[in-house]
Amino acid sequence: MPADPLHSAGTPQRSTTSQPTSGSGASAIEVRRSSRRRRTVSAYREGDRTVVLIPARMSEAEEQRWVSVMLDKLAAQESKRVLGDTELSERAQRLSAQYFDGRARPASVRWVTNQNTRWGSCTPSEGSIRLSHRLQGMPEYVVDYVLLHELAHLLVPGHGPRFWRLLESYPRTERAKGYLEGVVAADRLPHLPGVRGE
């Protein structure tokens, strides 16, 4: 998102910077409070930071809630841009470096259209990772979780305790799993004809 013109016109009353609590994809979150801003909240990426602009009168609890909302909105907007196989591979390398000290080194990472019952798959002997095209358009943290899940299989083939310990380092594991479970549950709901048009 571009910088807010109100923000650039005046000096914010207070600005705080913190490390993200939920794996937002940025290394830091800066909250800028402004007495000129009355009700609107906006956010944008600035280098490796996420800047959230809020009214000065907001309480700390409102600030925390709005930061979370705006991080999710930014992630949703960014995930609408479909990553190509090259970008997906680069993303896998970054995630491996960040969460697994670069130990998981896939030979190939690509989207596939023939996985309708799985979100991703990995063949450790070949070092290949495949993600279902159904993930395209889902929030960034969900795609990152599936990538990390498959990267972890390059280090630990099964789903035992060692495998899940590897994924504990990703702060949005439970949230991403919940999101994917919700998608699966929604797909199983009966779709009654005519209900959507009403």
Protein Blocks (a to p, Z undefined) as FASTA:
>chain_A
ZZdfklmmpccfbdcddddfklnopabdcddddfkbmkbccdddehjaccddddfklcfk
lmmmmmmmmmmmmmmmmmmpccdfklmmmmmmmmmmmmnnomaccfbdcddfkbfkbfbd
cdfknopacddfklgopafklmmmmmmmmmmmmmmmblcfklmmmmmmpmklmmmmmmmm
mmmmmmmpccdehklmZZ
